[in-house]
Amino acid sequence: MLAIVDVSGIQQYVFDLPSEGGGQAARLRARSFLVQALADACARRFTGILGLPCKSIVLSVAGKAYIHAEDGFDAERLAGAVEQVEEEVRQEFGASPRVIIGATPLAGKPGVLLAKANSCARLRKLQPFAPPGGKNWDPKLLVGGDLRGKWSPECETDLGNKLRTVKSFGPAAGTGKINIVGIPYDLHEHEKVEREAIPLAQYVPLKGQDIRDFNDLATGARGAPYLAVVKVDVDNLGLSMKARLDADQSGAQLFELAKKLHQFFSVELCDLIAREKAFKETVYLVYGGGDDLCAVAPWDVAIEFAGGVHDEFTRVFQAEKLTLSCGIALMKPGFPLRKAVESADAELTRAKEAPARGKVGPKDQLAILSETWKWAVHREIWSSAMAWAKWVGPSSPEGKANRGWLQTINRLADARDKGDPLADARLHYYIVRNIEKNGKWTSGGAPDPREDFVKTPIGADYLGVTMRLALLATRGKEES
């Protein structure tokens, strides 16, 4: 038997938090952990009901687990186990999240088996209240009971605070520190743990012994006190995995790549955050694992963090020739996190589907503020925006530069992008008249990087978004 245990409705569950009342950071950490632990717990519960050894669980990552067992496929017994696990999850968590289990007999090549198991899981997902095994449907499932489950806001806050220094978790020999669908788990705060321990695919910035809340994070942003949601996803992973499965029918290469990806997103990214001071104190890694991540940080740190993730990913997966795309959405503190995540998802979709300016293919790029660019020019755009911001900032060594100039350049660049035939001439005239004449392009006799940027093809293409980033960086904290 090959079975897939998949947690469904993750994003709705994790990010559906009230924007008022505080405690969102702690509850977010708790929910992210529960989702990560739930797939593993259900896989252990499922194998336990069927009398299978725990070693049958060949992979458990990012809200999904794979079970491989040589024993016979008993459809009736399997349906009973599925129904029992799903009911236990419903009793503990209420309406969301849900656990989907799809299974198929061991008959055929690994690629075919994997496709069948995924198909069974997708079909089960479309039948949320249907009992497995062809039993009669019980309408009582739609009414009565507590749709919230046992995890109240107070319980989530308490768990989130307990998790602030936890590095990993694993099945407990005794009662454990936490119980999920009947499976006890221990929580580990030290780095070296036993073999079965699962890295906690999260990172939270602390203020003393407490988790920094989002309002506090936003006050540390440069200029505008905004946060940003960062969503990152690996490109063309399905094709890469299919190629590995075609090359190695045993599935060994496939699972090896999956484990390497999960190790990167759940462990190595936490290490990256911890060793970089700017990230360590400000980046909230909501979840990382499988082939994607979601993080919250001050908007300026989020842009630098995205570049750091790309560079580290390229270094680790250079041999596999994998790329990733990123979407970033800005938000004010108190804005519903779920809506901000949806906006980041929309940006990520654009990065994966819409080619950047002058490019043929999409993917391997970043999208933010309704603009998309390839990673190759990411640092140049960001450093140029910060150079403009420094030039007009109150501490500028170059004198009294006018922030309104950036607003005008942004408007003219936008008009040029929309096809205004006179916009390019007006933009050139405006720069010559106001900036080259009054803004002193050079400082100490050295060429100014802003001048070079405006005259390069990259600067011409991305002048508008560069101005928008510079305007954000020079906005006062009191401005709306």
Secondary structure, DSSP 4 states (H G I P E B T S, - for coil): -EEEEEEESHHHHHH---SSSS-HHHHHHHHHHHHHHHHHHHHHHHHHHHT--GGGEEEEETTEEEEE--S---HHHHHHHHHHHHHHHHHHHTTSSEEEEEEE-S-S-HHHHHHHHHHHHHHHHT-TTPPGGGPPP-GGGGSSS-TT-S--HHHHHHHHHHGGG--EEEE-SSS-SEEETTEEEEEE-SS---TT-EE---B--EETTEEPPHHHHHHTSSSS--EEEEEEEETTHHHHHHHHHHH-TTSHHHHHHHHHHHHIIIIIHHHHHHHSHHHHTT-EEEEEETTEEEEEEEHHHHHHHHHHHHHHHHHHTTTTT--EEEEEEEE-TTS-HHHHHHHHHHHHHHHHHSPPTT-SS--SEEEETTEEEEGGGHHHHHHHHHHHHHHHSTT-TT----HHHHHHHHHHHHHHHTT-TTHHHHHHHHIIIIIIHHS-S-BTTBPPHHHHHHHSHHHHHHHHHHHHHHHHHT--TT--
